[in-house]
Amino acid sequence: MNTSAAQLRERSRALAPGMGLALTRGVAPLAVCLVLAVALQLAVRPLLGDYAAKLVLDIGVAVILAVSLTIVNGFTGQFSMGHAGFLAVGGYASGAVTYYGSLKIWGSAVTNGGVLSGRPMSVDPSTLPLIGSGDLLFVGALLVGGLTAALLGLIVGLPSLRLRGDYLAIVTLGFGEIVRVCIQQTGPVIRTAAEAARVPTWKLATSVGGALGFTGIPKYTSLFWVWLIAGITILVAYRLKRSTYGRAFLSIREDEIAAEAMGVNTTRYKVWAFVISAFFAGIAGGLFAHTLGVGLSAEAAGFLKSFDIIIMVVLGGLGSVSGAALAAMVVTLLPEWLRGRHVGPVNLSQYRLVIYALALILMMIFRPKGLLGVAELWDRSLWTSLASRLKRLTGGKGGNP
């Protein structure tokens, strides 16, 4: 007995360094995301104007949406066209939690955030705490939005992901339109705390503005929250891609019949991919709903928004996490860069949507696999391939060919 106890102690001491290393590898990336997000809010945000800050914030939300859709369209090779539906569901669910929660707790739907939350730059940060009481409500609302979207993803995914190809695309497109129409049928927003106290909770959940949109939501979204969640989304997608689940996803994408023959439960894995993707899309919707100067409307669930997200995934490369993030930045910045540009007497702002579409067409012709294909920015093979191509172009000696 004493011998067994001694052996267990020796084995524990032998495993301790490995467990510590694994814990460090798991926590360190999260700590880096947290530090970068804090620096972005406290050091970079004061240097940016309102327009530039809003653009950086929009890029972060686009990164979350593109990377989350990559889990379905890129990893498992499915073709979902209703991703904006999960964005809208998460936005409305989280917005209802913060709006009506604020009415019940503080008597008004005002922002009770801290320095790290969205706030006008005219507010003196020295008068605010780092994290306010409203921020806790905001984080809880984001989780509610993500879980609601994930639950809806499960309900939609169980029957529909047995379909393939165009049939799946049609079903998911129809899902997005159903969400949009259902949102338009909701009741008007309740504006006073006294009236909200008399209304049952279930009715509050359906009083989100209807076709007029959900306005008055407290504004908590900031560069800190957006880029912290964007970093976590990228980290989760990267770890998922390298896990056993990720390898099952990729096997389904490459050859679903062969994956089934090898014992992979393809339907279960596709549903899991759908649920995880919907969860992060719902959180992105919550961030979008709580953005300063943005009102939430049913158009957020329109198919045009879904197409924008699909374009990001395709441009980045189906299956590339970093490619999707990079394409999200390009797709968000390109229309804004074209705004107000001139070539001689021609004002490109009048043709910016045409130029934007033409750039996408040329990309599909000359780079059909997207910017990175299935590679990642941190893959050594990608940079080795680029170096070999550059070497061929320069004649193999670094000079002119």
C-alpha positions in Angstrom: 0.0 0.0 0.0 2.8 2.4 1.0 4.6 1.4 -2.2 1.6 2.3 -4.3 1.3 5.7 -2.6 4.9 6.4 -3.2 4.6 5.4 -6.9 1.6 7.8 -7.2 3.6 10.6 -5.7 6.5 10.0 -8.0 4.2 9.9 -11.0 2.5 13.1 -9.9 5.8 14.8 -9.6 6.8 13.6 -13.1 3.5 14.8 -14.6 3.6 18.2 -12.9 5.9 20.0 -15.4 3.8 18.8 -18.3 0.6 19.9 -16.7 2.1 23.3 -15.9 3.2 23.7 -19.5 -0.2 22.8 -20.8 -1.9 25.2 -18.4 0.5 28.0 -19.6 -0.2 27.3 -23.2 -3.9 27.4 -22.5 -4.0 30.6 -20.4 -1.2 32.6 -22.1 -3.1 33.3 -25.4 -6.1 34.4 -23.5 -3.9 36.7 -21.4 -2.4 38.2 -24.6 -5.9 38.8 -26.0 -6.9 40.6 -22.8 -3.8 42.8 -22.7 -4.0 43.8 -26.3 -7.8 44.6 -26.0 -7.1 46.8 -22.9 -4.2 48.6 -24.7 -6.5 49.1 -27.8 -9.2 50.7 -25.6 -7.0 52.8 -23.3 -4.0 53.7 -25.5 -5.2 53.6 -29.1 -8.9 54.7 -28.8 -8.1 58.2 -27.5 -5.9 58.8 -30.6 -8.6 57.9 -33.0 -11.5 60.0 -34.2 -15.1 58.8 -33.9 -15.1 57.7 -37.6 -11.9 55.7 -37.4 -12.9 54.1 -34.0 -16.2 53.0 -35.5 -14.4 51.5 -38.5 -12.0 49.5 -36.3 -15.0 48.4 -34.3 -16.9 47.3 -37.4 -13.8 45.3 -38.5 -13.7 43.5 -35.2 -17.4 42.5 -35.5 -16.8 41.4 -39.2 -13.8 39.2 -38.0 -16.0 37.4 -35.5 -18.7 36.8 -38.1 -16.3 35.6 -40.8 -14.3 33.3 -38.5 -17.5 31.8 -37.0 -18.9 31.1 -40.5 -15.6 29.5 -41.4 -16.3 26.7 -38.9 -19.3 25.6 -41.0 -18.5 26.6 -44.5 -14.8 26.2 -44.3 -14.1 23.3 -41.9 -17.1 21.0 -42.7 -17.6 22.2 -46.3 -21.2 23.0 -45.8 -22.9 26.0 -47.4 -24.9 28.0 -44.9 -26.6 31.2 -46.2 -28.5 32.2 -43.1 -25.6 33.4 -40.8 -27.1 36.8 -40.5 -30.2 35.2 -38.9 -28.0 34.2 -35.9 -26.6 37.7 -35.8 -30.0 39.1 -35.5 -31.3 36.6 -33.0 -28.2 37.2 -30.8 -28.6 41.0 -31.2 -32.2 41.1 -30.2 -31.9 38.6 -27.4 -28.9 40.4 -25.8 -30.5 43.9 -26.5 -33.7 42.8 -24.7 -31.7 41.6 -21.7 -29.7 44.9 -21.2 -32.6 47.2 -22.1 -35.3 45.7 -19.9 -32.8 44.6 -17.3 -31.7 48.2 -17.0 -35.3 49.4 -16.7 -35.9 47.0 -13.9 -32.6 47.5 -12.0 -31.9 51.2 -12.5 -35.2 52.5 -13.7 -33.9 53.7 -17.1 -32.1 52.2 -20.1 -28.9 54.2 -19.6 -25.3 52.9 -19.9 -23.8 52.0 -16.5 -20.4 51.0 -17.8 -16.8 51.7 -16.9 -13.7 52.9 -18.7 -13.6 49.8 -20.9 -17.1 50.2 -22.2 -18.5 52.2 -25.0 -19.0 55.8 -24.0 -18.7 59.3 -25.5 -15.1 60.6 -25.4 -16.5 63.7 -23.7 -17.0 61.7 -20.5 -14.1 62.0 -18.1 -12.7 58.5 -17.6 -11.4 59.4 -14.1 -15.0 59.5 -12.9 -15.6 56.0 -14.0 -14.6 52.6 -12.6 -12.6 50.2 -14.8 -15.6 47.8 -15.0 -19.1 49.2 -14.2 -22.1 47.3 -12.8 -23.7 47.6 -16.2 -20.8 45.7 -17.8 -21.7 42.6 -15.9 -25.2 42.8 -17.3 -23.7 43.4 -20.7 -21.5 40.3 -20.5 -24.5 38.2 -19.3 -26.6 39.6 -22.2 -23.9 38.6 -24.7 -23.9 35.0 -23.3 -27.7 35.0 -23.5 -27.5 36.1 -27.1 -24.9 33.6 -28.0 -26.7 30.7 -26.3 -30.1 31.7 -27.8 -28.5 31.7 -31.3 -26.7 28.4 -30.5 -30.0 26.8 -29.4 -31.7 28.0 -32.6 -28.7 26.6 -34.5 -29.3 23.3 -32.9 -33.0 23.3 -33.7 -32.3 24.3 -37.4 -29.3 22.1 -37.7 -30.7 18.8 -36.5 -33.2 18.4 -39.5 -31.4 20.5 -42.1 -27.8 19.3 -41.9 -28.8 15.9 -43.2 -29.1 17.8 -46.5 -26.2 18.7 -48.7 -25.1 21.3 -51.2 -27.7 23.5 -52.8 -30.5 22.0 -50.6 -28.8 23.0 -47.4 -28.1 26.5 -48.8 -31.8 27.0 -49.6 -32.9 25.8 -46.2 -30.5 28.1 -44.4 -31.5 31.0 -46.6 -35.1 30.4 -45.8 -34.2 30.3 -42.1 -32.7 33.8 -42.3 -35.9 35.1 -44.0 -38.1 33.5 -41.3 -36.1 35.2 -38.6 -36.4 38.6 -40.4 -40.2 38.2 -40.8 -40.7 37.1 -37.2 -38.7 40.1 -36.0 -41.0 42.4 -38.0 -44.0 40.9 -36.2 -42.8 41.7 -32.7 -44.5 44.4 -30.5 -43.4 48.0 -29.8 -40.6 48.7 -27.3 -41.8 49.5 -23.8 -40.3 52.8 -22.7 -41.0 53.2 -19.0 -39.9 51.2 -16.0 -43.4 51.3 -14.5 -45.0 49.8 -17.6 -42.2 47.2 -17.9 -42.8 46.1 -14.3 -46.5 45.3 -15.1 -45.7 43.3 -18.3 -44.8 39.6 -18.0 -41.2 38.7 -18.8 -42.2 36.5 -21.8 -44.0 39.5 -23.3 -41.0 41.8 -22.8 -38.9 39.3 -24.9 -41.3 40.0 -27.8 -41.5 43.8 -27.4 -38.4 44.7 -29.5 -39.8 47.2 -31.9 -41.0 45.2 -34.9 -40.5 46.7 -38.3 -39.5 50.1 -36.7 -36.4 48.6 -35.1 -35.1 48.2 -31.6 -33.9 51.6 -30.4 -32.8 52.8 -27.0 -30.5 49.8 -26.2 -27.7 50.9 -23.8 -24.4 51.3 -25.6 -21.7 49.1 -24.0 -19.8 47.9 -27.1 -16.2 49.2 -27.3 -12.9 48.3 -28.9 -12.0 46.4 -25.8 -15.0 44.1 -25.9 -15.0 43.7 -29.6 -11.4 42.8 -30.0 -11.3 40.7 -26.9 -14.1 38.5 -28.2 -12.6 38.6 -31.7 -9.3 37.2 -30.3 -11.1 34.5 -28.4 -13.1 33.6 -31.5 -9.9 33.2 -33.5 -8.2 31.3 -30.7 -11.2 28.9 -30.4 -11.4 28.3 -34.2 -7.6 27.7 -34.3 -7.7 25.2 -31.4 -10.8 23.6 -32.8 -9.1 23.1 -36.2 -6.2 21.3 -34.6 -8.3 19.1 -32.3 -9.9 15.7 -33.0 -13.2 17.5 -33.6 -11.5 19.7 -36.2 -10.0 16.8 -38.0 -13.4 15.2 -38.2 -14.8 18.5 -39.6 -12.0 18.5 -42.2 -12.6 14.9 -43.1 -16.3 15.7 -43.8 -15.2 18.6 -46.0 -12.8 16.5 -48.0 -15.0 13.4 -48.5 -18.1 12.9 -46.5 -18.7 9.4 -47.8 -15.2 8.3 -46.9 -15.6 9.9 -43.4 -18.7 8.0 -42.8 -17.0 4.8 -43.9 -14.3 5.4 -41.3 -16.9 5.7 -38.6 -17.3 9.5 -38.3 -20.8 10.5 -37.3 -21.0 13.2 -39.9 -24.5 14.5 -38.9 -23.4 15.0 -35.3 -20.2 16.8 -36.2 -22.0 19.0 -38.7 -24.6 19.9 -36.1 -21.8 20.7 -33.6 -20.1 23.0 -36.1 -23.4 24.7 -36.8 -24.0 25.3 -33.1 -20.5 26.6 -32.3 -20.7 28.9 -35.4 -24.2 30.2 -34.3 -23.0 30.9 -30.8 -20.2 33.3 -31.9 -22.5 34.9 -34.5 -25.0 35.5 -31.7 -22.3 37.2 -29.6 -21.3 39.3 -32.6 -25.0 40.3 -32.9 -25.0 41.4 -29.3 -21.9 43.5 -29.8 -23.5 45.1 -32.9 -26.7 45.8 -31.0 -24.9 47.7 -28.2 -22.8 49.9 -30.5 -23.0 53.6 -30.1 -25.1 55.2 -32.8 -26.5 52.0 -34.2 -30.2 50.9 -34.1 -31.1 47.3 -34.5 -33.6 46.4 -37.3 -34.9 43.4 -39.1 -32.6 44.2 -42.0 -29.7 42.9 -40.0 -31.1 39.4 -40.7 -31.4 40.0 -44.5 -29.8 37.8 -47.0 -27.6 40.6 -48.2 -25.8 40.6 -44.8 -25.4 36.9 -45.1 -23.8 37.3 -48.5 -21.3 39.8 -47.1 -20.2 37.3 -44.5 -20.0 34.5 -47.2 -17.8 36.8 -49.4 -15.4 37.3 -46.5 -15.1 33.5 -45.9 -14.6 32.7 -49.6 -12.1 35.5 -50.2 -10.0 34.5 -47.2 -10.0 30.9 -48.2 -12.3 28.1 -47.2 -10.9 26.6 -44.1 -8.4 29.3 -43.2 -9.0 31.1 -39.9 -6.5 33.8 -40.5 -7.6 34.2 -44.1 -11.2 34.8 -43.0 -10.0 37.5 -40.5 -7.9 39.1 -43.1 -10.7 39.1 -45.7 -13.1 40.6 -43.2 -10.7 43.5 -42.8 -10.4 44.0 -46.6 -14.1 43.7 -47.3 -14.9 46.2 -44.5 -12.2 48.7 -45.5 -12.4 48.6 -49.3 -15.8 50.4 -49.7 -14.8 53.0 -47.2 -11.4 53.6 -48.9 -13.2 54.1 -52.2 -15.6 56.6 -50.7 -14.5 60.1 -51.8 -11.7 59.0 -54.1 -11.2 60.7 -57.4 -9.4 59.6 -60.6 -9.2 62.8 -62.6 -12.7 64.2 -62.9 -14.3 60.9 -62.0 -15.6 60.6 -58.4 -15.1 56.9 -57.5 -17.6 57.2 -54.6 -20.3 57.1 -57.3 -19.0 53.8 -58.5 -17.6 52.3 -55.3 -20.1 49.4 -55.2 -19.3 48.6 -58.8 -15.6 48.6 -58.2 -16.1 46.6 -55.0 -18.0 43.9 -57.0 -15.5 44.0 -59.8 -12.6 43.4 -57.4 -14.4 40.4 -56.0 -15.0 38.9 -59.5 -11.3 39.4 -60.4 -10.3 37.7 -57.1 -12.5 34.7 -57.9 -11.0 34.4 -61.4 -7.3 34.8 -60.5 -7.3 33.4 -57.0 -10.3 31.0 -56.7 -8.9 29.4 -53.5 -9.0 32.8 -51.8 -6.2 34.8 -50.3 -4.7 32.0 -48.3 -6.5 28.8 -49.5 -6.5 26.4 -46.5 -3.2 27.8 -45.1 -2.8 30.0 -42.1 -0.6 33.1 -41.7 1.4 31.3 -39.0 2.1 28.2 -41.2 5.7 27.9 -42.2 4.7 26.2 -45.4 2.9 29.3 -46.6 5.9 31.6 -46.2 8.2 28.9 -47.8 5.9 28.8 -50.8 5.9 32.6 -51.1 9.7 32.7 -50.8 10.1 30.0 -53.6 7.7 32.0 -55.9 9.6 35.2 -55.2 12.9 33.4 -55.9 11.5 32.2 -59.3 10.3 35.7 -60.2 13.7 37.2 -59.4 15.7 34.6 -61.4 16.7 32.6 -58.3 19.4 35.0 -57.2 17.4 37.8 -55.6 18.1 40.2 -58.5 16.2 41.1 -61.6 15.2 38.2 -63.8 
